[in-house]
């Protein structure tokens, strides 16, 4: 079976919440939630693909981040090789440019969201990473 390379972003807002997007009716598993992102095209690095996808889907640009985790997940119709990136610096105000709803969610509440199965393993790792980052940077997690 062909494996589809996919990149996704845990976009972190200034208040520490994480952005998730609802899948539209024209996509598989409509109404479910996911971390924004999409397929990596031939010749693109993961970060290049993520920058393109975030610009197209939610209108943010100038991203800075790091890869948090990679996994492979088999859906009945396809298998995806998924990379989750933590993006905590970006330009622009996220908005659903493809008609999708967006939601800012407290990291600890992500597990209660109806996330796609491929995205669910990221939640625990992301919450732990954000907690450790906050401890390293101070109680409020800000640089100033």
C-alpha positions as CSV (number, residue, x, y, z in Angstrom):
1,X,0.0,0.0,0.0
2,X,1.2,3.5,-0.9
3,X,2.1,5.7,2.2
4,X,1.1,9.3,2.0
5,X,3.5,11.8,3.6
6,X,1.6,14.3,5.7
7,X,2.6,17.2,7.9
8,X,0.5,18.8,10.7
9,X,1.0,21.7,13.1
10,X,0.2,22.2,16.7
11,X,-0.1,26.0,16.4
12,X,0.4,27.5,19.8
13,X,-1.4,30.8,20.6
14,X,0.0,33.5,22.9
15,X,-2.3,32.2,25.6
16,X,-0.9,28.6,25.3
17,X,-4.0,27.2,23.6
18,X,-3.6,24.9,20.6
19,X,-5.4,25.4,17.3
20,X,-7.4,22.5,15.8
21,X,-9.5,22.5,12.6
22,X,-12.8,20.8,11.8
23,X,-12.8,18.7,8.6
24,X,-15.3,20.0,6.0
25,X,-18.1,18.0,4.5
26,X,-16.2,17.3,1.2
27,X,-13.4,15.5,3.0
28,X,-13.2,12.0,4.5
29,X,-14.4,11.9,8.1
30,X,-16.3,15.2,7.9
31,X,-17.0,17.0,11.2
32,X,-13.9,15.4,12.9
33,X,-11.1,17.6,14.2
34,X,-7.5,17.6,13.3
35,X,-4.3,19.5,13.6
36,X,-4.0,21.8,10.5
37,X,-1.7,20.6,7.7
38,X,-1.8,18.3,4.7
39,X,0.1,16.2,2.2
40,X,3.7,16.8,1.4
41,X,4.4,17.3,-2.3
42,X,7.3,15.7,-4.1
43,X,10.5,17.7,-3.5
44,X,9.2,19.6,-0.5
45,X,10.8,19.3,2.9
46,X,8.5,18.8,5.8
47,X,8.8,22.4,7.0
48,X,8.2,23.7,3.4
49,X,5.1,21.6,3.1
50,X,3.8,22.7,6.4
51,X,4.4,26.4,5.6
52,X,2.5,26.0,2.3
53,X,-0.4,24.1,3.9
54,X,-0.8,26.6,6.8
55,X,-0.7,29.5,4.3
56,X,-3.4,27.9,2.1
57,X,-5.6,26.5,4.9
58,X,-5.5,29.1,7.7
59,X,-3.7,32.1,6.3
60,X,-0.6,32.2,8.6
61,X,2.9,32.7,7.3
62,X,6.5,33.0,8.6
63,X,6.3,30.0,10.7
64,X,9.0,28.8,13.1
65,X,8.8,25.5,14.8
66,X,10.2,22.1,15.5
67,X,9.2,18.5,14.8
68,X,7.8,17.0,17.9
69,X,6.9,13.5,16.7
70,X,6.4,11.2,13.7
71,X,4.2,8.2,13.3
72,X,2.6,6.0,10.7
73,X,-1.2,5.3,10.8
74,X,-3.2,3.0,8.6
75,X,-6.7,4.1,7.8
76,X,-8.9,1.6,5.8
77,X,-8.5,3.7,2.6
78,X,-4.8,4.7,3.0
79,X,-1.8,4.8,5.2
80,X,-0.2,8.1,6.3
81,X,3.3,8.9,7.5
82,X,2.5,11.9,9.8
83,X,4.9,14.5,11.3
84,X,3.6,16.8,14.0
85,X,5.3,20.2,14.3
86,X,5.0,22.6,17.2
87,X,4.6,26.1,15.7
88,X,4.8,28.8,18.3
89,X,5.9,31.7,16.1
90,X,3.9,32.8,13.1
91,X,2.5,35.9,11.3
92,X,-1.2,36.4,10.7
93,X,-4.4,35.6,12.4
94,X,-5.6,32.0,11.7
95,X,-8.9,31.8,9.9
96,X,-10.6,28.9,8.0
97,X,-9.7,29.8,4.4
98,X,-11.4,26.6,3.1
99,X,-14.7,26.9,5.0
100,X,-13.5,24.9,8.0
101,X,-14.2,25.9,11.6
102,X,-11.2,26.5,13.9
103,X,-11.0,26.2,17.6
104,X,-8.4,27.2,20.2
105,X,-8.3,24.4,22.8
106,X,-6.5,24.2,26.2
107,X,-3.8,21.5,25.7
108,X,-5.2,19.4,28.6
109,X,-8.6,19.4,26.8
110,X,-7.4,18.1,23.4
111,X,-8.0,14.5,24.5
112,X,-11.8,15.3,24.8
113,X,-11.9,16.7,21.2
114,X,-13.1,14.4,18.4
115,X,-9.6,14.2,16.8
116,X,-8.8,11.9,13.9
117,X,-7.2,8.7,15.0
118,X,-3.8,9.5,13.5
119,X,-3.7,12.8,15.5
120,X,-4.6,11.3,18.9
121,X,-1.2,9.8,19.8
122,X,0.3,13.3,19.5
123,X,-1.9,14.7,22.4
124,X,0.0,13.2,25.3
125,X,3.4,14.0,23.9
126,X,2.3,17.6,23.1
127,X,0.8,18.2,26.5
128,X,4.0,16.8,28.2
129,X,6.2,18.9,25.9
130,X,4.2,22.1,26.6
131,X,4.3,21.5,30.3
132,X,8.0,21.0,30.3
133,X,8.5,24.1,28.2
134,X,6.5,26.2,30.7
135,X,8.6,24.9,33.5
136,X,11.8,25.8,31.7
137,X,10.6,29.3,30.7
138,X,8.8,30.2,33.9
139,X,5.3,30.0,35.2
140,X,3.6,31.9,32.4
141,X,5.6,30.4,29.5
142,X,6.4,33.8,28.1
143,X,9.9,35.0,27.1
144,X,9.6,38.5,28.6
